[in-house]
Amino acid sequence: MRRKSRGPDMNNSEGNVQPLLTPLADISKMLGMTRQTVMSYVNKGELTCVRLARNSVYFRMVDVEEFIERHLERRSPLDVAS
């Protein structure tokens, strides 16, 4: 008998559980920005966060990855040489 899935698989290839949410401090370090800059993107609606309490701000990695994709600078080799 097959078990029904209870949602997304949170295990990585080694079987370790991956967190669903990442705190603001970790995201700011990953992006190389201050917490204030990350929150300014949230306030502008460019990055989605999850607030579990007033001062408790977390992010889903899928939202952070989409934010990065939208802000990639795609240049041709000719643009870089200029």
C-alpha positions in Angstrom: 0.0 0.0 0.0 1.4 3.4 -1.0 1.4 6.3 1.5 -0.1 9.6 0.4 2.4 12.5 0.2 1.9 15.1 2.9 3.4 18.0 0.9 6.8 18.9 -0.5 9.7 16.6 0.1 12.0 18.4 2.6 14.8 15.9 2.4 18.0 16.6 0.5 20.0 13.8 -1.3 21.6 12.8 2.0 18.2 12.4 3.8 18.7 15.5 6.0 15.6 17.6 6.6 15.8 21.0 4.9 14.1 23.9 6.7 11.0 25.4 5.0 11.9 28.9 6.1 15.1 30.8 6.4 15.5 33.8 8.8 16.1 37.4 7.7 19.6 37.4 9.1 20.7 34.4 7.0 19.1 35.8 3.9 20.8 39.1 4.3 24.2 37.3 4.6 23.4 35.1 1.6 22.6 38.1 -0.6 25.4 40.3 0.8 22.9 43.0 1.9 22.0 44.5 5.2 18.7 43.4 6.8 17.4 46.9 6.1 18.0 46.5 2.4 16.4 43.1 2.3 13.3 44.6 4.1 13.2 47.5 1.6 12.8 44.9 -1.2 10.0 43.3 0.9 8.3 46.7 1.4 8.5 47.5 -2.3 6.9 44.1 -3.0 9.9 42.7 -4.9 10.6 40.0 -2.3 8.0 37.9 -0.4 8.5 37.2 3.3 6.7 35.2 6.0 6.0 37.0 9.3 5.4 34.6 12.1 5.4 37.4 14.7 6.0 41.2 14.6 9.8 40.9 14.7 10.0 37.4 13.2 10.7 37.5 9.5 11.4 34.5 7.4 11.8 33.7 3.7 11.1 30.6 1.5 14.2 29.8 -0.6 12.0 29.5 -3.7 11.0 33.2 -3.3 14.7 34.2 -2.8 15.7 32.3 -5.9 13.0 33.9 -7.9 14.1 37.3 -6.6 17.6 36.6 -7.7 16.5 35.4 -11.2 14.5 38.7 -11.7 17.6 40.7 -10.8 20.1 38.9 -12.9 21.9 41.2 -15.2 22.1 39.6 -18.6 24.7 41.1 -20.8 26.3 40.1 -24.0 30.1 39.9 -24.2 30.1 43.1 -26.2 28.3 45.0 -23.4 30.9 43.9 -20.9 33.8 45.1 -23.1 32.3 48.6 -23.3 
